[in-house]
């Protein structure tokens, strides 16, 4: 009876072995649905799209910077033009006032000139009359004097006539000269302001041309910015698409490897059972068969050391702006502190870390490489996993590298 039971068990074991092998072979065939060359092609296309995305982002940034600078220049030039136009208004008012003063000075000059001519004419007539009378006039004056006192008065009268005419003539001449000098000064002032007006108008023309040019530059930057953003959107979609293809390929590769390992394990168990038919398992297997504690694999010794060092802090808190591996760090602070422990100085924030070291493809990623995402970074530890300071809720943890769109992989060591 015992012998029959053993024979039945061996037959069942052999059948089970064939069934398991068949299932595993089928899984292997399915797992190889995406050939290796297709993954490499997707990786290359992703790198090309990522390069163009970076270029588009740089162009967009340059366009935004140029637009901002041009707008600031337009604002400054407009302010200068406003100040210039204000000065021109004041200048025009001053010129109008000078013009009125010049006209009044011309009127005053003509009046002084007429008074001078009138006074000169009167004086000439008196002198002519007295000289035409000759000495007789003077003798008549002296013959009719009563005494010495009267004689002196008569003499003073004659002298007074000459003295008055002379003083009045000099006074009018001085007035005329002063008015003429004043008018000349006014005309010089006006001429100076006319030159200033011409200079202001020249400056106005230049400022208006500059403003028009800068406004065209702003419009040009708007066009460049729109084009760069459009290109960036297209390339970002391509990166995401290729990244998804790579992720699926990696998952299928992992499933294929797992199926291969399961097949080998099943074959080994079947072989052991076939060689020891009397030893059967009588209880359920409750041993944990999941992944062991995370540990980096592959790559350089330094890269593995960096990855393993980072793994020591799994479970520690995430603190925004922090760099402490024990008390709390954010994603870039965590990476900076890990690398600092090995003597490497890298930038502080995730954006700058995306330019650190040299770029490699994700298919070539090794432990210690920095995996860069939009606004986030992690340290690659191998087997498609990263260690990173994730969120305040999860802290420093191990996760799947392709859980988000990978923008770049940077190798520091």
Beta strands, then each sheet from edge to edge (+ up, - down):
strand 1: 323-324
strand 2: 328-329
strand 3: 358-360
strand 4: 370-373
strand 5: 376-382
strand 6: 385-391
strand 7: 395-400
strand 8: 408-411
sheet 1: 1+ 2-
sheet 2: 3+ 8- 4+ 5- 6+ 7-
end
